[in-house]
Amino acid sequence: MTDALTRALASRDWILADGATGTNLFNMGLQSGDAPEFWNRDEPEKIRTLYRNAVEAGSDLFLTNSFGANASRLKLHDAADKAYEFSKLAAELGREVADASGREIIVAGSVGPTGEIMGAAGTLTHESAVAMFEETGRGLLDGGADVLWVETISAPEEYKAAAEAFANLNAPWCGTMSFDTAGRTMMGLTSEAMVKMVEDLPNPPIGFGANCGVGASDLLRTVLGFAATGTERPIIAKGNAGIPKYVDGHIHYDGTPELMGEYAVMARACGAKIIGGCCGTMPDHLRAMRAALETREPGPRPTLEEIAATLGGFSSDSDGTGDDATEGRARRGSRRRSKAD
């Protein structure tokens, strides 16, 4: 039998993923510094509401509240032994909401980075990383997740460790990285290099792509980089809802629902097939994204100038792949400011 995500991709031109986890939970009362995974046990109705809000806003897929549910991150809260439990609870709550929705909803088990550094510069071994990812993944699968989804990864070594862990679990999976440093991940990977890494894996993901990063414009530039390689693997785009601002003691993102609707149709035109939001993306943004994708015909692949004019300028001149000065100038667009959320 094929998995739920593969079936959906075979029958759909696009899939709408969910929005932010942290932003929405902070609005529900989560405090800075608290581990949201504890809410799977202590505030289950709020987690159901998080998932339900995404589904009711039109998402076909949502990620579970398990981003930090690994032993390395949880040890900071004296809960390293809770990784499996919190992961399983996150998926069980998600399965409950999905099954009650009345339509096919894909529950994607979120697996975030370990928070440690691998390789010669760090202390985390490949074997330890695989074991941590495997523990989280097993909890998510046992809780009813349809697919495992590693996200916000910066180091290729960590991405490969997650892939090995998911292979050990015989689990379908997806994986995104965060390109937040002049078109590269924090550890220096380019969009082109990610495609090569993905295709060289013994068990490549169902889909791959980018999430979080700086803003929607930068993320779409990265998506264009993926598409330029000619990859036929489904591309994921999960961009932030604008640029973060510190207002009255809280972080707000300046992307309006209208702007995120534009981002969604541009992401599709850039080559993405799984489209969602990341930090700052609320249910109203998702509704606008769904409406835009359903009512607007697919357009031609946008130029960098068109992306900048619509969504705002890029945070850097380069996309990390050695562009010349002419291309760099094209990427400096005037940022269109939107009302803060």
Summary of the structure (lengths in Angstrom):
residues: 341
radius of gyration: 18.6
end to end distance: 42.7
largest distance: 54.2
contacts: 1287
relative contact order: 0.13
helix: 45%
strand: 15%
